[in-house]
Amino acid sequence: MAQINKPSEYFDTKIYTQTGSTNNGDTQTITMDNVGMVWIKNRSFGNYHALFDIIRGGNGANCLLSTNTTGSGQGSDIDSAEGLTFGSSTTTIGTDGGGYGYNNRTGDNYVAWHWRTDGTTGSSNTDGSITSTVSANTTSGFSIVTWSGTSSNGTIGHGLGVAPKVIICFGYSSGGNSWTVGHNSLSWNNGIYIEATATFANTTLWQNTAPTNNVFSVGSFSGTNSSQSMIAYCFAEKKGFSKFGSYTGNGNADGTFVYTGFKPAFVLHKRTDIAGHSWIIHDNKRPDYNSTNLILHANLSDAEQGGYDMDLLSNGFKHRVTAGSTNASGGTYIYMAFAEQPLVGTNGVPATAR
């Protein structure tokens, strides 16, 4: 497969400050072909994360999901003017309904991470024992998958053509379930929650079976296959664009360096050997990256904060603090990283650090 020379065509970050004259501010536009998923966070205040995707839609009941809560869709009151409108070349972030601050409230600062799929609301996939609906981009290795949960063993078609290394799964129609993550650096009888802080072993998660090129396995566990509407965001690794792995901290301000083979645009990482540590998000668009490094937590509604300095380099990332959540001596961490630029593209253009 050809290497992606312009990763921003498949993943990118938009930052914006809402300056509209009313509480429900002006709309914002994301310029990218066939956006499939948008993850928005209010940087200024402690508001919920807001995840929208093209299969569930950008407005109406259950359109907005939040990684910091086990609740079902938060956006039952979001209409077409307030939510998201997915388009073939641009996606519109609407005005913020009721002034809740999820996606577009006047005076607040926001970040919107977004991934490309095929631009469709999904097509039927019968590769697994349970029929799924899939919107996928096989070039970048990202798919959105929905199905009707059965609370029993089954397989789900993911549409990527190669095995995903990360699967983020959630039951969204009833609520009360956890955001459950399968990661290639954990065994596939293990899982880890987003909105909680500990790993756990449970063979009913993925049937102790690694994903294949066509399907992933689910069991009877509520976080991966409860009797309600289920969604999974699936990520396969692509050279020069994405990397999903683990590292061991060294407890030194001249911290652990993690090689990705590209200049990162986004890094999400989590300590897994002990409980009590959050999922931490760095990106290359929010002010002062490679300086004060303002971070957000995927499992918390908190505003962005400092104290977890990390350099985004031309070929990976390097920690600059000894914090237990990022770089404790002997600590074990998993991560997801997406590229700003390949280390050296097939066009011969090398990446440079900031």
N, C-alpha and C positions, 0 to 999 in steps of 0.2 A: 504494500500500500504506500502511496506517495505521502511524504511528510507534509504536514500543514505548515506553510511558510508564514501565514498571517493568522495566528490564533484568534485575534479579535473578531474574526468572522464567525467564530463558533462559541467563544466565551468572552464576555467583556464586563466591565463595571462602569456604571454611571453614578456620579454624585451630583446632587442638586440641592439647592436651597429654595424653598417655596416662598415666593415674594408676592403672591396674589393679594389683592386688596380686601378679600373676605376670608373668613375662617376656612372655607373650602377653597383652596387656592387654584391657580391656573393649572391646566394639564401639562404633563411632561411627555417628551417623546424619546423612545429608545430606537436608535437607528441600527438595525441588524435584520438581515433576511431571516424569515421563518423562526422567530423566537418561540421557544416551546415552554420555557420556565423562567419566571422572574421571582427573585428572592429579595425582598425589600426590608430595610431596617431603619427606623428613626434613630439617628445618631445623637440627637440633642436630648431626648428624654427616654424614660423607661417605658416604652411602648412595645407591644408584642411584635415579633417578627411576622412578616406577611409573605407567604408563598402562594403564587398563582401559577397555574399551568394550562396549556392549551386544551387538554382533554376535559378537565373539570370546568374550564371556562373562567373568564375574568370578572364575572358578576353573578349575583344570585346566591342561593343557599350553598354552603360548603365550598365556596370559591376561594376563600382565604383560609390557609392553614398556618399554624404557628409552631415552630420547633421548640418553643419554650413552654408548651403546655400540652397535656394529653387530651384537651377538649377537641370536639369536632369543629367543623368550619366556623370561624368567628364572623364570617361575612354574610350572614343571612339577610342583613339589611342593606347590602351593597347593590346599588342599581348600576345600569350601564354607564351613567355619567361619572360614577364614583369609583368604579373598579378599573380593570384593565381591558383594553381592546387589542387583541392580537391581530397583526397584519402581516402581509407577505414581505414588506420591506421596512415598515415601522410599527412599533407597538406603543400604544398610548397609555400612560398612567393617568387616570382620571382624578377629579377633585376628591377630596377626602370626606366621605359621607359622615355627617354628624360631628365632624371635627375630632374624631377619635385619635388621629395622628398616626395611623398605621402606615399610610403611604404618601400623603401629600397635604399636610396641614401648614397653613401660613406661618412663616417665621422659623420653621424647623429645618434641620439639615438631614439629608437622607443619603443612603447608598442603595443601589439596585444592582445585584449580580444577576446576569442572565445568560442562558444557554440556548443554543439553537437545536431544533429538531428538524422534521421534514415539512413543517408548516401545516400539517393536517391535524384535525381533531382526533386522529387515531383510526386505525384499521384493525379488523379482526385478525387475531393470531391463534392458530390451532396447533402450534408446535407442542404445547404441553397438554396434560390431562385436563386442565381447566382452561377454557377459552379466555383469552385476554384481549384487551384493546391496547394498541401500541402506537406511539408516535416516536420515531427514532431518527437519529443521524448516525449512520454507520461510519462516516468519515471521521467524526470526532469521538465516537464511542459513547454516546449518551442516548438513553431512551426513557420515556415515561410510559409506565405500564399500569393499567387498572384491570381489576377483575372482581367478581362476586365471591367473597370468601366463603369457605366451606367448613372451617374448623376441623379439617381432616387432611391427611397426607395428599399431596398433589404436586404437579409441576406446572410452571408458568412460562410461556414463551415471552422472551424479552426483545427480540427483533434486532439484535446487534450483530449477529453472525460470528462473534467471538465472545469468549466468556467474560462477563463483567467481574471486576475485582472489588467493587463496592456496590452494595445495594442498601438503599435507605427506604424503609417500608413503614406504612402507617394505615390504620383503619380509620377512615374519616367520616363515615356517615352517622355513627352513633357516639363516638367519643369515648373517653375513659381508657384508651389504649396508649401504649408508648410508641414513640418513634424508635424503631429498632434498626440497628445498623449491622450488616454483615460486611466484613473487611477481610481481604486476602491475607493480611498479616495476623489475623486471628484464625483459629481453626474454625471450620464451618459447623461445629457443634457449639460455638460460642456466639454471643451477641453483645451489643453494647447499646445503651439507650442514649438518645440525644438529650432529652429533658432531665435525665438523671445523671449520676456521675460514676457508676460502677459497671464493670464487666460482669458477665454471668455466663454460666454453662447451662445449656438446655438443648437436648438433642431434638426437641420438637420444633425448634426454630427453622432450621434448614435441612432437617433429616440427616444431619452430619454428612452432607453431600455438597461438594463444591459445584458451583454453576458450570454448565457446559456452554458450548458455542450457541446453543439454541434455547435452553431453558434454565431456570433455577428452581430448586426444590423448596417447598414449604410444608410445614407440619400442622399441628393442631394448636400451636401457641398463638395467643391472641394478637401479639405484635406483628405476626407475619401472615396469619390466615384466619382471622376471626370471621364470624358469620355476619359480615357487613361489607360495604364497599371498601375495597383495598386499593392502595396506590403504592408503587415502587418507583424510585428514581435509580436507574442502573447506569454504572459507569465502567467502561472498559478502558484499559490503558492504551494510549496512542503515543508513539515516539515523537518527541518534540512538542507535545501538546499537553499531556496529562501524566501524572505519576502518583501512584498510591502505594505507600509502603510504611515502614516503621524505622525508628531510630532509638538509640540509647543515649540519655543525657550524660553530660560529663561534670555538671556542677561547677562550671567555670564560666566567668564572664567572657572569656575567649571560647565561646560555646561550640557545641557540636555543629559540624557542617553536614548538611544533607544534600547529596548530589541528585539533581533531577534531570539534567541534560538540557535544561532550558532556563530562561530568565522567568521566574514566577510572577504571575499577576495576582494570584490568590492562593493562600495556604490556610487550610483548616486542620488543626491538630488537637490531640486529646491524649492525656496520660491514661494508661490502661492497667498498670500493675497494682495500683491502689485506688480506692474510692476517694471522692471529695474534690476532684479537679474538673474544671469546666472545659468545654470545647471552645477553642480560641481561633478567631478569624483575623488574618492579616490580608491586606490587598495593596495594590500599587497606585490606587487613585485617591484614596483619602489623604489629606494633608499630612506631611511630615513622616511618610514612610522612610525607613532607613535613618530615622532621627529619633523623635519621641515615640514613634510607632503606636498610634492610637489603635486599640483593638476592640472588637466586639465579641460577645459570647453567644454561640448558637443556642445554648440551653437557658439563657437568661434574657430578660427584657431590658436589662440595664442600658443606659447610654454608653457611648464609647469612652474608654479610659486608657491611660498610659501605664507604664511599668513593666511591659513585656517586650523589650526591644529585640528586634530580629532584622537582620539585613537580607534583602532580596537581591541576590547576586546574579551574574550572567549565566551561571550554571547550577544554581540551587539556592538554598537559604541557610543562614547561620545565626544561631542564637547569641545574644549579647548580655543575657542575665542568667542568674542561677535559680530563678523561681521554680518551685516544685511543679507548677502546672506546665512548664515548658522545657526545663533543662536540669532536673535534679540528677545528682550523681547516681548512675545505675538505674534511673527511671526509664520505663518503657513507654513509648509513644507511637501512635499511629497518625497518619496524615493523608490528606488529599491536596494535590497541587495542580493548578492549571497555568498555562504559559502566557506570558506577554510576547515572548519571541523565542524561537529555537536557538540553541547555542550557536549552531551554524546551519542555516537553512540550505535547501537544495539549490537556492539561488546564490549561494556563496556569501551571504551577508551575515557577519558574526554578531552575536548579542554583546552588549556592553552593560556593565553595572551602571547604576544611577550616577 
